[in-house]
Amino acid sequence: MRRPALVLIPGLMCDQAVWAGQTDALRALGFDCHIARHGRADSLGEMARAVLASVPGPIAVAGHSMGGRVALEIARLAGERLRGAALLDTGYKELPAGEAGERERAGRMRLLEQARTEGIRAMTLSWLQGMVHPSRLHDAALIDSIIAMFERRSVEEFAVQIRALLTRPDATAVLARIGGPTLLLCGEQDLWSPPAQHREMEQQIAGSWFISVAESGHMSPMEQPAAVTAALRGWLERVAALSP
């Protein structure tokens, strides 16, 4: 039985470290595992096209945060290649109009300005407030790993990724077209991409199911790696069962 390649797609300012708690266990299932790199791509579509160009043939994709939005663009561009999707701590709507959209834009631009004037580390410490479960803010190993991951990215990369998120397309129409097993997962205390948002997606994606991760905020793969690994294993077992 030939299994599709597995692509793990990091989110904003993230890299392979966000999936460090999952990769060995997922490779043990027999999947050829690839970690996407966004480089200086300044649109979600460009990021999706880079993934599609780098991994030939059928794929299963797991995307976290911005990576989940990239996964939806992969479904839009090449749904016939997609054998399953896992969408973690993410969203599907475009930047809202009016006050809500301006508030998001202003918040992102404040962080970008802080990164430019005070450095990536200072920006990351600000960003982390409200992004991880309150009980984990004093977990030095977790916080240091997130800071180190962000510091591997440049201010220029931060700027283009913010541009990609502020110009994100609405993916509502894509949800109904996603084929294969689809896992929707987020931290129970994710304040940025809350459980209710994933429940909305569950109602629109046939064959999908939702898992809430206890004692976790937005960074669920790093905050609760064992729970996320178990959920992804269950998803990939369904993907494998349907592989031709």
For each residue, the residues with C-beta under 8 A, 3 or more apart:
1: 240 243 244
2: 243 244
3: 30 31 32 239 240 243
4: 31 57 58 59 60 83 84 239 243
5: 31 32 33 34 55 56 57 58 59 60
6: 26 31 32 33 34 59 60 61 62 236
7: 34 35 36 51 55 59 60 61 62
8: 16 19 22 23 26 33 34 35 36 61 62 63 67
9: 36 47 51 61 62 63 64 67 68 70 71
10: 14 15 16 18 19 35 36 38 64 65 66 67
11: 14 18 63 64 65 66 67 68 89 90
12: 65 66 158 161 162 165
13: 124 149 150 153 157 158 161
14: 10 11 17 18 64 65 67 149 150
15: 10 18 35 37 149 152 153
16: 8 10 19 20 23 35
17: 14 20 145 148 149 222
18: 10 11 14 15 64 149 219 221 222
19: 8 10 16 22 23 35 64 221
20: 16 17 23 222 225
21: 221 222 225 226 228 229
22: 8 19 25 26 221 225 228 229 232
23: 8 16 19 20 26 27 33 35
24: 27 28
25: 22 28 29 229 232 233
26: 6 8 22 23 29 31 33 229 232 233 236
27: 23 24 30 31 33
28: 24 25
29: 25 26 233 236 237 240
30: 3 27 240
31: 3 4 5 6 26 27 60 236 240
32: 3 5 6
33: 5 6 8 23 26 27
34: 5 6 7 8 54 55
35: 7 8 10 15 16 19 23
36: 7 8 9 10 47 50 51 54 67 70
37: 15 50
38: 10 41 47 50 70 157 161
39: 50 157
40: 156 157 160
41: 38 46 47 50 160 164
42: 46 160 161 163 164
43: 46 47 163 164 167
44: 47 48 66 69 70 73 164 165 168 169
45: 48 49 73 77 169
46: 41 42 43 49 50 164
47: 9 36 38 41 43 44 50 51 70 73 164
48: 44 45 51 52 70 71 73 74 76 77
49: 45 46 52 53 77
50: 36 37 38 39 41 46 47 53 54
51: 7 9 36 47 48 54 55 59 61 70 74
52: 48 49 55 74 77 78 81
53: 49 50
54: 34 36 50 51
55: 5 7 34 51 52 59
56: 5
57: 4 5 81
58: 4 5 81 82 83 243
59: 4 5 6 7 51 55 74 81 82 83
60: 4 5 6 7 31 82 83 84 85 86 180 236 239
61: 6 7 8 9 51 71 74 82 84 85 86
62: 6 7 8 9 67 71 85 86 88 183 232 235
63: 8 9 11 66 67 68 69 70 71 72 85 86 87 88 90
64: 9 10 11 14 18 19 67 68 88 89 90 220 221
65: 10 11 12 14 68 69 88 89 90 192 193 218
66: 10 11 12 44 63 69 70 90 161 164 165
67: 8 9 10 11 14 36 62 63 64 70 71 88 90
68: 9 11 63 64 65 71 72 87 88 89 90 91
69: 44 63 65 66 72 73 90 91 92 165 168 171
70: 9 36 38 44 47 48 51 63 66 67 73 74
71: 9 48 61 62 63 67 68 74 75 85 86 87 90
72: 63 68 69 75 76 87 92 171 174 175 178
73: 44 45 47 48 69 70 76 77 169 171 174
74: 48 51 52 59 61 70 71 77 78 81 82
75: 71 72 78 79 82 85 174 177 178
76: 48 72 73 79 171 174 177
77: 45 48 49 52 73 74
78: 52 74 75 81 82
79: 75 76 82 177 178 179
80:
81: 52 57 58 59 74 78
82: 58 59 60 61 74 75 78 79 85 178 179 180
83: 4 58 59 60 179 180 239 242 243
84: 4 60 61 180 181 182 183 235 236 238 239 242
85: 60 61 62 63 71 75 82 178 180 182 183
86: 60 61 62 63 71 182 183 185 231 232 235
87: 63 68 71 72 90 182 183 184 185 198 201
88: 62 63 64 65 67 68 185 186 220 221 228
89: 11 64 65 68 185 186 187 190 192 193 218 219 220
90: 11 63 64 65 66 67 68 69 71 87 186 193 198
91: 68 69 193 197
92: 69 72 170 171 172 174 175 197 200 201
93: 96 170 171 172
94: 168 169 170
95: 101 104 105 165 166 167 168
96: 93 100 101 104
97: 100 101
98: 101 102
99: 102 103
100: 96 97 103 104
101: 95 96 97 98 104 105
102: 98 99 105 106
103: 99 100 106 107
104: 95 96 100 101 107 108 166
105: 95 101 102 108 109 166
106: 102 103 109 110
107: 103 104 110 111
108: 104 105 111 112 162 165 166
109: 105 106 112 113 162
110: 106 107 113 114
111: 107 108 114 115 123 126 127 158 162
112: 108 109 115 116 123 155 158 159 162
113: 109 110 116 117
114: 110 111 117 118 122 123 126
115: 111 112 118 119 120 122 123 155 158
116: 112 113 155
117: 113 114
118: 114 115 122 123
119: 115 122 123
120: 115 123 124 150 151 153 154 155 158
121: 124 125 147 150 151
122: 114 115 118 119 125 126
123: 111 112 114 115 118 119 120 126 127 150 158
124: 13 120 121 127 128 146 147 150 151
125: 121 122 128 129 147
126: 111 114 122 123 129
127: 111 123 124 131 150
128: 124 125 131 132 137 143 146
129: 125 126 137
130: 191 192 217
131: 127 128 191 192 217 218 219
132: 128 136 137 142 143 146 217 218 219 223
133: 136 137 187 189 215 216 217 223
134: 137 189 217
135: 138 139 215
136: 132 133 139 142 143 217 223
137: 128 129 132 133 134 143
138: 135 143
139: 135 136 142 143
140: 143 144
141: 144 145
142: 132 136 139 145 146 222 223
143: 128 132 136 137 138 139 140 146 147
144: 140 141 147 148
145: 17 141 142 148 149 222
146: 124 128 132 142 143 149 150 219 222
147: 121 124 125 143 144 150 151
148: 17 144 145 151 152
149: 13 14 15 17 18 145 146 152 153
150: 13 14 120 121 123 124 127 146 147 153
151: 120 121 124 147 148
152: 15 148 149
153: 13 15 120 149 150 157 158
154: 120 157 158
155: 112 115 116 120 158 159
156: 40 159 160
157: 13 38 39 40 153 154 160 161
158: 12 13 111 112 115 120 123 153 154 155 161 162
159: 112 155 156 162 163
160: 40 41 42 156 157 163 164
161: 12 13 38 42 66 157 158 164 165
162: 12 108 109 111 112 158 159 165 166
163: 42 43 159 160 166 167
164: 41 42 43 44 46 47 66 160 161 167 168
165: 12 44 66 69 95 108 161 162 168
166: 95 104 105 108 162 163
167: 43 95 163 164
168: 44 69 94 95 164 165
169: 44 45 73 94
170: 92 93 94 173
171: 69 72 73 76 92 93 174 175
172: 92 93 175 204
173: 170 176 177
174: 72 73 75 76 92 171 177 178
175: 72 92 171 172 178 201 204 205
176: 173 204 205 206
177: 75 76 79 173 174
178: 72 75 79 82 85 174 175 182 205 206 208
179: 79 82 83
180: 60 82 83 84 85 207 239 242
181: 84 207 208 235 238 239 242
182: 84 85 86 87 178 205 207 208 209
183: 62 84 85 86 87 208 209 211 231 232 234 235
184: 87 198 199 201 202 205 208 209 210 211
185: 86 87 88 89 198 210 211 212 213 220 228 231
186: 88 89 90 190 193 194 195 197 198 212 213 218 220
187: 89 133 190 212 213 216 217 218 219 220 223 224
188: 195 212 213 214 215 216
189: 133 134 215 216 217
190: 89 186 187 193 194 195 216 217 218 220
191: 130 131 194 217 218
192: 65 89 130 131 218
193: 65 89 90 91 186 190 197 198 218
194: 186 190 191 197 198
195: 186 188 190 198 199 210 212
196: 199 200
197: 91 92 186 193 194 200 201
198: 87 90 184 185 186 193 194 195 201 202 210
199: 184 195 196 202 203 210
200: 92 196 197 203 204
201: 87 92 175 184 197 198 204 205 208
202: 184 198 199 205 208 209 210
203: 199 200
204: 172 175 176 200 201
205: 175 176 178 182 184 201 202 208
206: 176 178
207: 180 181 182
208: 178 181 182 183 184 201 202 205
209: 182 183 184 202
210: 184 185 195 198 199 202
211: 183 184 185 231
212: 185 186 187 188 195
213: 185 186 187 188 216 220 223 224 227 228 231
214: 188 224 227
215: 133 135 188 189 223 224
216: 133 187 188 189 190 213 219 220 223 224 227
217: 130 131 132 133 134 136 187 189 190 191 220 223
218: 65 89 131 132 186 187 190 191 192 193
219: 18 89 131 132 146 187 216 222 223
220: 64 88 89 185 186 187 190 213 216 217 223 224 227 228
221: 18 19 21 22 64 88 224 225 228
222: 17 18 20 21 142 145 146 219 225
223: 132 133 136 142 187 213 215 216 217 219 220
224: 187 213 214 215 216 220 221 227 228
225: 20 21 22 221 222 228 229
226: 21 229 230
227: 213 214 216 220 224 230 231
228: 21 22 88 185 213 220 221 224 225 231 232
229: 21 22 25 26 225 226 232 233
230: 226 227 233 234
231: 86 183 185 211 213 227 228 234 235
232: 22 25 26 62 86 183 228 229 235 236
233: 25 26 29 229 230 236 237
234: 183 230 231 237 238
235: 62 84 86 181 183 231 232 238 239
236: 6 26 29 31 60 84 232 233 239 240
237: 29 233 234 240 241
238: 84 181 234 235 241 242
239: 3 4 60 83 84 180 181 235 236 242 243
240: 1 3 29 30 31 236 237 243
241: 237 238
242: 83 84 180 181 238 239
243: 1 2 3 4 58 83 239 240
244: 1 2
